[in-house]
Amino acid sequence: MNNIELLHRDTTAALSTIRIQHDGSNDAHWCFMHSQRAFADPVYRPCFSPRLLRELRIFAREAIEGISERSSGPEAHLSHIVLGSDAHVFNLGGDLQLFATLIRTRDRDGLMRYATECVDSIHLLHTRLHANAHTIALVEGDALGGGFELALACQTIVAESGVQMGFPEVLFGLFPGMGAYSLLSQRVSPKVAEQMMLNGVMYSSDELHRMGIVDVLVPKGEGVRAVHEVIRQNRRIAAARLALHRVRDAVNPVTHEELIRITEIWVDTALQLGDKQLRVMERLVRAQLRRPEAVTANVAVR
């Protein structure tokens, strides 16, 4: 990237799970989850831990402030938010260890609090953080469950060939409840969305591109270059792109209230899980610690 600036030193010094950069040449705000610093913790898993969720909000605040400063002029100004990962996976989804603990202790409030934080992040990303922003998911590694939902919340999904994405929640009796249905239904039919949420299948990025879910498919190692090309093309038609954002918001809005209603159903369903399902969940946690790709071992792959 050209003209890269690290964000404020006093902010980034406190970050342990993400790496953030700003490209001043095109006002692109990059956030890479699961930074090398995170793996200094031997039990760190590349999932949506409460710590990662907190740091993603810090990134969002920094990005919003930066975009607002640049959007005060009369001309259409288009900024970009890019979400990627420094790990070999994009994101493994919800914090299963936390889920199991909260379910075993019947802590509905704690589970709802976590789910609401996830929904808040999904909705903020889906609404682009700022009216003058366009969001891009850079998926260079597998995206499971909530990780897939995070990618779906972005306006553009750039994925490298061979990456796997899907919803393994059905393995332990749950469904993806942080936006999957609402977001998938904007890209495929509701019937297909339901099938994808309940069949436990891991889809390749190549197949998802054919289905119209992945917007840009590139060979392995070409993801960053492809993101720069998307940014370049969008900036050439900035006014039209921003106008189309407003059209999309008017025609297919996904409201925060809708997402909260769905995640309340998810919480109530989670609290009905029995010991057998919780043991499966805990086994997946151990697999993530041993070898993150092992989490997909019991999931059908297309």
C-alpha positions as CSV (number, residue, x, y, z in Angstrom):
1,M,0.0,0.0,0.0
2,N,1.2,3.5,-0.7
3,N,1.2,6.3,1.8
4,I,0.3,4.1,4.7
5,E,0.0,5.7,8.1
6,L,-0.5,3.8,11.4
7,L,-3.4,5.3,13.3
8,H,-2.7,7.3,16.5
9,R,0.1,5.7,18.4
10,D,-1.6,6.1,21.8
11,T,-4.6,4.1,20.4
12,T,-2.7,1.4,18.5
13,A,-0.3,0.7,21.4
14,A,-3.2,-0.6,23.4
15,L,-4.5,-2.9,20.7
16,S,-3.6,-6.6,21.0
17,T,-6.0,-8.4,18.6
18,I,-6.0,-6.2,15.5
19,R,-3.6,-4.3,13.3
20,I,-5.0,-1.1,11.7
21,Q,-3.6,1.1,9.0
22,H,-4.8,4.1,7.0
23,D,-3.9,4.6,3.4
24,G,-3.9,8.4,2.9
25,S,-3.6,8.2,-0.9
26,N,-7.2,6.9,-1.2
27,D,-8.6,7.2,2.3
28,A,-8.8,3.5,2.9
29,H,-9.0,2.3,6.5
30,W,-7.6,-1.2,6.9
31,C,-8.2,-3.5,9.8
32,F,-6.6,-6.9,10.1
33,M,-8.0,-9.2,12.8
34,H,-5.9,-11.6,14.8
35,S,-2.6,-9.8,14.7
36,Q,0.6,-11.5,15.5
37,R,0.6,-9.9,18.9
38,A,-2.7,-11.7,19.8
39,F,-1.0,-15.1,19.4
40,A,1.4,-14.3,22.2
41,D,-1.5,-15.6,24.3
42,P,-1.2,-19.4,23.9
43,V,-5.0,-19.9,24.3
44,Y,-5.9,-17.2,21.7
45,R,-8.4,-18.4,19.1
46,P,-9.2,-16.4,15.9
47,C,-12.8,-16.0,16.8
48,F,-15.0,-13.1,18.1
49,S,-13.8,-12.9,21.6
50,P,-15.1,-10.0,23.8
51,R,-11.6,-8.4,23.5
52,L,-11.7,-8.5,19.7
53,L,-15.2,-7.0,19.6
54,R,-14.0,-4.2,21.8
55,E,-11.0,-3.5,19.6
56,L,-13.1,-3.6,16.4
57,R,-15.2,-0.8,18.0
58,I,-12.1,1.2,18.6
59,F,-11.2,0.8,14.9
60,A,-14.7,1.8,13.9
61,R,-14.5,5.0,16.0
62,E,-11.2,5.9,14.5
63,A,-12.4,5.3,11.0
64,I,-15.6,7.2,11.4
65,E,-13.7,10.2,12.8
66,G,-11.2,10.1,9.9
67,I,-13.9,9.9,7.2
68,S,-15.9,12.7,8.8
69,E,-12.9,15.0,8.6
70,R,-12.4,14.3,4.9
71,S,-16.1,14.4,3.9
72,S,-16.8,18.1,4.7
73,G,-16.1,19.4,1.3
74,P,-18.6,20.0,-1.6
75,E,-17.3,17.2,-3.8
76,A,-18.4,13.5,-3.4
77,H,-15.8,11.9,-1.2
78,L,-15.7,8.1,-1.0
79,S,-13.7,6.3,1.7
80,H,-13.2,2.6,2.1
81,I,-13.3,0.3,5.1
82,V,-11.4,-3.0,4.6
83,L,-11.6,-5.9,7.0
84,G,-9.0,-8.7,6.7
85,S,-7.0,-11.1,8.9
86,D,-3.4,-11.6,9.8
87,A,-4.1,-15.3,10.7
88,H,-4.5,-18.2,8.2
89,V,-8.3,-17.9,8.8
90,F,-10.5,-14.9,8.3
91,N,-12.5,-15.6,11.5
92,L,-13.9,-18.8,13.1
93,G,-17.0,-17.1,14.4
94,G,-18.5,-16.8,17.9
95,D,-16.6,-17.5,21.1
96,L,-17.7,-21.1,21.6
97,Q,-15.9,-21.4,24.9
98,L,-17.8,-18.4,26.2
99,F,-21.1,-19.7,24.8
100,A,-20.7,-23.0,26.6
101,T,-19.9,-21.4,29.9
102,L,-22.8,-19.0,29.7
103,I,-25.2,-21.7,28.7
104,R,-24.1,-24.1,31.5
105,T,-24.5,-21.4,34.1
106,R,-27.9,-20.4,32.6
107,D,-26.7,-16.8,32.2
108,R,-29.2,-15.4,29.7
109,D,-28.2,-11.8,30.4
110,G,-24.5,-12.5,29.7
111,L,-25.4,-14.4,26.5
112,M,-27.7,-11.6,25.3
113,R,-25.1,-9.0,26.1
114,Y,-22.5,-10.8,24.0
115,A,-24.9,-11.4,21.1
116,T,-26.0,-7.8,21.2
117,E,-22.4,-6.7,20.9
118,C,-22.0,-8.9,17.8
119,V,-25.2,-7.6,16.3
120,D,-24.1,-4.0,17.0
121,S,-20.9,-4.6,15.1
122,I,-22.7,-6.4,12.2
123,H,-25.2,-3.6,11.8
124,L,-22.6,-0.8,12.0
125,L,-20.6,-2.5,9.3
126,H,-23.7,-3.2,7.2
127,T,-24.6,0.5,7.4
128,R,-21.0,1.3,6.3
129,L,-19.9,3.1,9.5
130,H,-20.3,6.4,7.6
131,A,-22.5,7.6,4.7
132,N,-19.4,8.2,2.6
133,A,-17.8,4.8,3.2
134,H,-17.8,1.5,1.3
135,T,-17.0,-1.7,3.2
136,I,-14.9,-4.5,1.8
137,A,-14.3,-8.0,3.3
138,L,-10.9,-9.4,2.3
139,V,-11.3,-13.1,2.8
140,E,-7.9,-14.9,2.4
141,G,-8.7,-17.7,4.8
142,D,-11.7,-19.7,6.0
143,A,-14.8,-17.8,7.4
144,L,-17.1,-19.7,9.7
145,G,-20.3,-18.8,11.4
146,G,-20.0,-15.3,12.6
147,G,-16.9,-14.8,10.5
148,F,-19.0,-15.5,7.4
149,E,-21.7,-13.1,8.7
150,L,-19.1,-10.4,9.1
151,A,-18.1,-10.8,5.5
152,L,-21.7,-10.8,4.4
153,A,-22.2,-7.5,6.2
154,C,-19.8,-5.8,3.9
155,Q,-20.8,-4.2,0.6
156,T,-18.1,-6.1,-1.4
157,I,-16.6,-9.5,-0.6
158,V,-13.2,-10.2,-2.2
159,A,-12.2,-13.8,-1.6
160,E,-9.2,-15.8,-2.7
161,S,-9.8,-19.1,-4.5
162,G,-10.0,-22.2,-2.3
163,V,-11.2,-20.5,0.8
164,Q,-14.1,-22.2,2.7
165,M,-17.1,-20.4,4.2
166,G,-20.2,-21.8,5.9
167,F,-22.2,-22.2,9.1
168,P,-21.2,-25.1,11.3
169,E,-23.6,-24.1,14.1
170,V,-26.0,-26.9,13.2
171,L,-23.4,-29.3,14.5
172,F,-24.3,-28.4,18.0
173,G,-28.0,-27.6,17.5
174,L,-27.8,-23.9,16.8
175,F,-28.3,-21.6,13.8
176,P,-26.2,-18.5,12.8
177,G,-28.1,-15.8,14.7
178,M,-26.1,-12.6,14.2
179,G,-27.5,-11.6,10.8
180,A,-27.0,-14.5,8.4
181,Y,-30.6,-14.8,7.3
182,S,-31.1,-11.1,6.7
183,L,-27.7,-10.6,5.0
184,L,-27.8,-13.8,2.9
185,S,-31.3,-13.0,1.7
186,Q,-30.0,-9.9,0.0
187,R,-27.7,-12.0,-2.2
188,V,-29.6,-15.3,-2.7
189,S,-33.2,-16.4,-2.2
190,P,-34.5,-17.0,1.3
191,K,-34.9,-20.7,0.5
192,V,-31.2,-21.0,-0.4
193,A,-30.3,-18.9,2.7
194,E,-32.2,-21.3,4.9
195,Q,-30.5,-24.3,3.3
196,M,-27.1,-22.8,3.8
197,M,-27.8,-22.0,7.4
198,L,-29.0,-25.6,8.3
199,N,-27.0,-28.0,6.1
200,G,-23.7,-27.6,7.8
201,V,-21.9,-27.5,4.4
202,M,-18.7,-25.6,3.9
203,Y,-18.8,-23.9,0.5
204,S,-15.7,-23.0,-1.4
205,S,-15.2,-19.4,-2.4
206,D,-15.3,-20.5,-6.0
207,E,-18.8,-21.9,-5.6
208,L,-20.0,-18.9,-3.6
209,H,-18.8,-16.7,-6.4
210,R,-20.9,-18.7,-8.9
211,M,-23.9,-18.2,-6.5
212,G,-23.4,-14.4,-6.5
213,I,-22.4,-14.3,-2.8
214,V,-18.7,-13.6,-3.3
215,D,-18.3,-10.5,-5.5
216,V,-14.7,-10.8,-6.6
217,L,-12.8,-14.1,-6.8
218,V,-9.0,-14.1,-7.3
219,P,-6.2,-16.6,-7.1
220,K,-4.4,-17.3,-3.9
221,G,-2.2,-14.4,-2.9
222,E,-4.0,-11.8,-5.1
223,G,-6.6,-10.6,-2.5
224,V,-4.9,-7.4,-1.5
225,R,-4.2,-6.4,-5.1
226,A,-7.9,-7.1,-5.9
227,V,-9.0,-4.8,-3.0
228,H,-6.9,-2.0,-4.4
229,E,-8.5,-2.5,-7.8
230,V,-12.0,-2.4,-6.3
231,I,-11.1,0.9,-4.4
232,R,-9.7,2.4,-7.6
233,Q,-12.8,1.6,-9.6
234,N,-15.2,2.8,-6.9
235,R,-13.3,6.1,-6.6
236,R,-13.7,6.7,-10.4
237,I,-17.5,6.6,-9.9
238,A,-17.7,8.0,-6.4
239,A,-20.9,10.0,-6.7
240,A,-22.7,7.1,-8.4
241,R,-21.5,4.6,-5.9
242,L,-22.6,6.7,-3.0
243,A,-26.0,7.3,-4.6
244,L,-26.4,3.5,-5.1
245,H,-25.7,3.0,-1.4
246,R,-28.7,5.2,-0.6
247,V,-30.8,3.3,-3.1
248,R,-29.9,0.0,-1.5
249,D,-30.7,1.3,2.0
250,A,-34.1,2.4,0.8
251,V,-35.0,-0.8,-1.0
252,N,-33.4,-3.5,1.2
253,P,-32.8,-2.1,4.7
254,V,-31.6,-4.4,7.5
255,T,-32.6,-2.7,10.7
256,H,-31.0,-3.0,14.1
257,E,-34.3,-4.0,15.5
258,E,-34.6,-6.9,13.0
259,L,-31.2,-8.2,14.0
260,I,-32.0,-7.9,17.7
261,R,-35.3,-9.8,17.3
262,I,-33.4,-12.6,15.5
263,T,-30.6,-12.8,18.0
264,E,-33.1,-13.0,20.9
265,I,-34.4,-16.2,19.2
266,W,-30.8,-17.4,19.0
267,V,-30.2,-16.8,22.7
268,D,-33.4,-18.7,23.7
269,T,-32.4,-21.6,21.4
270,A,-28.9,-21.7,22.8
271,L,-30.2,-22.0,26.3
272,Q,-32.1,-25.1,25.3
273,L,-28.9,-27.0,24.3
274,G,-28.2,-30.1,26.2
275,D,-25.0,-31.6,27.5
276,K,-24.4,-33.5,24.3
277,Q,-24.5,-30.4,22.2
278,L,-22.3,-28.5,24.6
279,R,-19.7,-31.2,24.5
280,V,-19.6,-30.9,20.7
281,M,-19.1,-27.1,21.2
282,E,-16.3,-27.7,23.6
283,R,-14.6,-30.3,21.4
284,L,-14.6,-27.7,18.6
285,V,-12.9,-25.2,21.0
286,R,-10.1,-27.8,21.6
287,A,-9.7,-28.3,17.9
288,Q,-9.3,-24.6,17.4
289,L,-6.5,-24.5,19.9
290,R,-4.7,-27.5,18.5
291,R,-5.1,-26.7,14.8
292,P,-7.6,-24.0,13.7
293,E,-8.4,-25.7,10.4
294,A,-9.5,-28.8,12.3
295,V,-12.7,-27.1,13.2
296,T,-14.1,-28.0,9.8
297,A,-13.2,-31.7,10.0
298,N,-16.7,-32.8,10.7
299,V,-18.4,-30.4,8.3
300,A,-19.3,-31.5,4.8
301,V,-17.2,-29.7,2.2
302,R,-18.4,-29.0,-1.3
